[in-house]
């Protein structure tokens, strides 16, 4: 964890859970509960901040052999845990068969452990030990990395991962941090946002636009594997209420500037706005 201008930067993981459909692919998204203090009501990918349990040495040891540092393991574990809590999908293998968990098994595990994991009454390590599982960190591909601008009072270093949904996986929202969920194509999500039917914050919009360039999950993964991830810390300018964001061209989003007319879709406090 690092600091900047006295503000802690909290590591976080976000997961784009994707699956092929007939002529395209879909991504699973949730609507954040209106009582959540960060981006309430927004359509987002499942995710959240790094928890101390994600760095448990015993849990890290269970994921050894990935050629990753402990911090790289921990942020992927965070993404898997958050996906299980928020989507009911556990990206893991059964140790007996070596196979990835399919939809029915994930649903059974979600029914058994999802609520208690969210409440802190059980840990991810306890779940995988009891169920004889190994987390499938190799199925988590780093796609993007976004850092909250330095003038914000709350800052996140958010790692965006791609993960293909297990076979026959339905997924569902948790009814705690999220109030609804949907499997949607990236273009449909963007269209809903443009028509005012959904709230989509800037980072989510950009990543939807980036994945919308591809027709299949395999194309998306192939391109991601071939291109380096460039860390993005957006610039933000308030032009009499119109919010303009800028990002570097080398980040690979096909554009460097985007303006939200009439104000930001991400609620910015007056304290933070005055620093912009």
C-alpha positions in Angstrom: 0.0 0.0 0.0 1.3 3.5 -0.9 0.4 7.0 0.1 0.0 10.2 -1.8 -0.7 13.7 -0.4 -1.5 12.1 2.9 -4.2 9.9 1.5 -4.0 6.2 1.7 -4.4 4.3 -1.6 -6.3 1.1 -1.0 -5.7 -1.9 -3.3 -8.9 -3.3 -4.8 -9.9 -5.9 -7.4 -12.6 -5.8 -10.0 -13.6 -8.8 -12.1 -15.1 -8.8 -15.6 -16.8 -12.2 -15.5 -17.5 -13.0 -19.2 -19.2 -15.7 -21.2 -19.8 -16.3 -24.9 -23.3 -16.2 -26.4 -24.4 -16.9 -30.0 -23.0 -13.9 -31.8 -21.1 -12.0 -29.1 -20.3 -12.3 -25.4 -21.8 -11.0 -22.2 -20.3 -9.6 -19.0 -21.9 -9.9 -15.5 -22.7 -6.6 -13.8 -24.3 -5.5 -10.6 -26.2 -2.4 -9.6 -24.7 -1.0 -6.4 -27.1 -0.5 -3.5 -28.3 3.1 -3.1 -27.1 3.0 0.5 -23.5 2.3 -0.5 -21.4 5.5 -0.1 -19.2 4.9 -3.2 -21.0 5.1 -6.6 -24.5 4.3 -5.2 -26.9 3.0 -7.9 -24.2 2.6 -10.5 -23.9 -0.4 -12.8 -20.5 -1.9 -12.0 -18.4 -5.1 -12.3 -18.2 -7.1 -9.1 -15.3 -6.1 -6.9 -14.0 -4.5 -3.7 -11.0 -3.6 -1.6 -8.3 -5.9 -0.4 -9.1 -7.6 2.9 -6.5 -8.8 5.4 -7.7 -12.4 4.9 -6.7 -12.2 1.2 -3.0 -12.0 2.4 -3.3 -14.9 4.9 0.1 -16.7 4.5 -1.7 -20.1 4.5 -4.0 -19.0 1.8 -1.1 -17.6 -0.2 0.7 -20.9 0.2 -2.3 -22.8 -1.1 -1.9 -20.7 -4.4 1.8 -21.3 -4.8 3.3 -22.2 -8.1 1.8 -19.3 -10.0 5.1 -17.4 -10.6 3.6 -14.4 -8.8 4.6 -12.3 -5.8 2.6 -12.5 -2.7 0.9 -9.1 -3.4 0.0 -10.3 -6.9 -1.5 -13.5 -5.4 -3.4 -11.5 -2.8 -5.1 -9.1 -5.2 -6.2 -12.0 -7.4 -7.5 -13.8 -4.3 -9.4 -10.6 -3.5 -11.0 -10.7 -6.9 -12.1 -14.3 -6.5 -13.5 -13.6 -3.0 -15.4 -10.5 -4.2 -16.8 -12.4 -7.2 -18.0 -15.1 -4.9 -19.6 -12.6 -2.5 -21.1 -10.4 -5.1 -21.9 -12.8 -8.0 -22.1 -16.2 -6.3 -19.4 -17.5 -8.6 -16.3 -19.2 -7.1 -13.4 -19.4 -9.5 -11.8 -22.6 -8.2 -11.0 -26.2 -9.0 -12.1 -29.4 -7.2 -9.0 -31.1 -6.0 -10.4 -34.5 -6.6 -11.3 -34.0 -10.2 -9.0 -31.1 -11.1 -12.0 -29.5 -12.9 -13.2 -26.0 -12.6 -16.4 -25.7 -10.5 -19.5 -25.6 -12.7 -22.7 -23.6 -12.1 -24.6 -26.1 -9.9 -21.6 -26.5 -7.5 -21.1 -22.8 -7.4 -24.7 -22.3 -6.5 -24.6 -24.9 -3.8 -21.5 -23.3 -2.3 -23.0 -19.8 -2.5 -26.1 -21.0 -0.7 -23.9 -22.5 2.0 -21.2 -19.9 2.5 -21.9 -16.6 0.7 -23.7 -14.8 3.5 -21.4 -16.0 6.3 -18.3 -15.1 4.2 -19.7 -11.6 3.7 -20.4 -11.3 7.4 -16.9 -12.5 8.3 -18.1 -15.6 10.1 -16.1 -17.9 7.8 -13.0 -17.2 5.7 -12.2 -18.2 2.2 -9.4 -20.4 3.4 -11.8 -22.3 5.6 -14.2 -22.8 2.7 -11.6 -24.2 0.3 -10.2 -26.5 3.0 -13.6 -27.8 3.9 -14.7 -28.3 0.3 -11.3 -29.6 -0.9 -10.8 -26.8 -3.5 -7.9 -24.8 -5.0 -8.5 -21.2 -6.1 -8.0 -21.0 -9.9 -5.8 -17.9 -10.0 -4.6 -18.9 -13.4 -8.0 -18.1 -14.8 -7.6 -14.4 -13.6 -6.1 -12.3 -16.4 -5.1 -8.7 -15.6 -6.9 -6.4 -18.0 -6.5 -2.9 -16.6 -5.4 -0.9 -13.6 -6.9 2.4 -12.6 -5.9 4.7 -9.7 -8.2 7.3 -8.2 -6.9 10.8 -8.8 -4.7 12.3 -6.1 -7.1 15.0 -4.9 -9.8 12.5 -3.8 -10.1 11.9 -0.1 -10.7 8.2 -0.8 -8.3 6.5 -3.2 -8.2 3.1 -4.8 -5.6 1.2 -6.8 -8.0 -1.0 -8.7 -6.9 -4.0 -10.6 -9.4 -5.1 -13.3 -9.3 -8.9 -14.1 -10.9 -10.9 -16.9 -12.4 -14.3 -15.9 -14.4 -16.7 -18.0 -17.6 -17.8 -16.3 -17.7 -21.5 -15.3 -19.9 -23.7 -17.5 -23.7 -23.3 -17.0 -23.1 -20.4 -14.5 -26.0 -18.2 -13.8 -24.6 -15.7 -11.2 -26.7 -13.5 -9.0 -26.3 -10.3 -6.9 -25.9 -10.5 -3.1 -28.8 -8.2 -2.1 -26.4 -6.5 0.3 -24.0 -4.4 -1.5 -25.9 -4.7 -4.8 -29.6 -4.5 -5.5 -29.8 -6.0 -9.0 -27.7 -7.8 -11.6 -27.6 -8.5 -15.2 -25.7 -10.4 -17.9 -25.3 -7.9 -20.7 -23.2 -7.3 -23.8 -20.8 -4.4 -23.3 -22.6 -2.5 -26.1 -26.0 -2.9 -24.5 -24.7 -1.6 -21.2 -23.2 1.4 -22.9 -26.4 2.0 -24.8 -28.4 1.9 -21.5 -26.1 4.4 -20.0 -26.3 6.8 -23.0 -30.1 6.6 -22.9 -30.2 7.4 -19.2 -31.4 4.0 -18.1 -28.3 3.1 -16.2 -25.6 5.0 -14.3 -22.2 4.1 -15.5 -19.1 5.8 -14.0 -16.2 6.8 -16.1 -13.8 3.9 -15.4 -16.6 1.4 -16.0 -17.6 3.1 -19.2 -14.0 3.0 -20.6 -13.5 -0.6 -19.8 -16.9 -1.5 -21.3 -15.8 0.4 -24.5 -12.5 -1.5 -24.5 -14.0 -5.0 -24.3 -16.7 -4.0 -26.7 -14.1 -4.0 -29.5 -14.1 -7.8 -29.5 -16.6 -10.4 -30.7 -15.7 -13.4 -28.6 -14.2 -14.2 -25.2 -11.2 -15.9 -26.9 -10.5 -12.7 -28.9 -10.7 -10.6 -25.8 -8.3 -12.8 -23.9 -5.8 -13.1 -26.8 -5.6 -9.4 -27.2 -5.2 -8.8 -23.4 -2.4 -11.4 -23.3 -0.6 -9.7 -26.1 -0.7 -6.1 -24.7 0.9 -4.6 -21.7 -1.4 -3.1 -19.0 -0.8 0.6 -18.5 -1.8 2.1 -15.1 -4.4 4.9 -15.6 -4.8 7.8 -13.2 -7.4 10.0 -14.9 -7.1 13.8 -15.0 -10.3 15.6 -14.1 -11.4 19.1 -15.0 -14.6 20.9 -14.0 -15.7 23.2 -16.7 -18.7 25.1 -15.2 -20.3 21.8 -14.2 -19.2 19.7 -17.2 -16.7 17.1 -16.0 -13.9 16.2 -18.5 -11.7 13.2 -17.9 -8.4 12.6 -19.6 -6.3 9.4 -19.8 -3.1 8.5 -21.6 -3.3 7.2 -25.2 -0.9 4.4 -24.5 -3.5 2.9 -22.1 -5.2 1.4 -25.2 -8.7 2.8 -24.9 -8.8 4.4 -28.3 -9.5 7.8 -26.9 -7.9 10.2 -24.4 -10.8 12.4 -23.3 -14.4 12.1 -22.3 -16.8 14.7 -21.0 -19.9 14.2 -18.8 -22.1 17.1 -19.5 -24.1 18.4 -16.5 -21.9 16.8 -13.9 -20.1 13.6 -13.0 -22.0 10.3 -12.7 -19.6 9.5 -9.8 -20.6 11.6 -6.8 -17.7 13.9 -6.1 -17.7 15.6 -2.7 -17.4 19.4 -2.6 -14.1 18.9 -0.6 -12.7 16.8 -3.4 -14.2 19.0 -6.2 -12.5 22.1 -4.8 -9.1 20.3 -5.2 -9.6 19.4 -8.8 
